């Protein structure tokens, strides 16, 4: 006679087998789900890594004096923009100044341009770009550009008028809270521009140069050397510094340029 325990043993074994099979199926399903999620995350990360970064145009065309610091200016801007998440497109071709060409760029930098660099149709396209919220950044002789183009003079803030002979070493005073790393004073060695007017009434001054510390200043006790504004529809930032090649390796000047770049591109509201 078979005992009750003997008869129930096969049933228990079958039940255990079914339970193990169910657990195995659940584990396989969980692993598959995790792998799918990991694959989706990797695909998303890859897509994010390959997504085009916003671009900034650095324009260096010259129709007058050509600064030998242009390569250093372009390289410094390229490095600063890369760290800020932007790609630099460097060009001296004015044909890029049409509606479609300018629409590609978060900002346009005139880096040591000189003279009449754009034809009337290209000027009109640039005016539309700025009026539509585009941005401008000017470096040094950007203020010695477009003197037959009144709109541009207002965008830059002022035009170059003269400068002392050679390079001058002078104190620069950053307006309260506007210097790199909260800096208030800095000594710079560069070609120091005098302008055709004091732009303070129409701009927010970032820095002034102290004429008592060098020879050849003509603007008196208030001599702005860097400023910003948004009076033309988009953001505009300008620095009169940037003549000397060595300046582009100076960490204070690079921080100054970076603040201008971040303001122009909308990364920061402080200029």
Helices and strands as residue ranges (DSSP letters): H 4-50, E 55-59, H 70-84, E 87-91, G 94-96, H 99-102, E 105-111, H 120-131, E 136-139, G 140-144, H 150-156, E 160-163, E 168-174, G 180-182, E 185-190, E 193-195, G 199-202, E 204-209, G 211-213, E 224-229, E 236-239, G 245-249, H 251-264
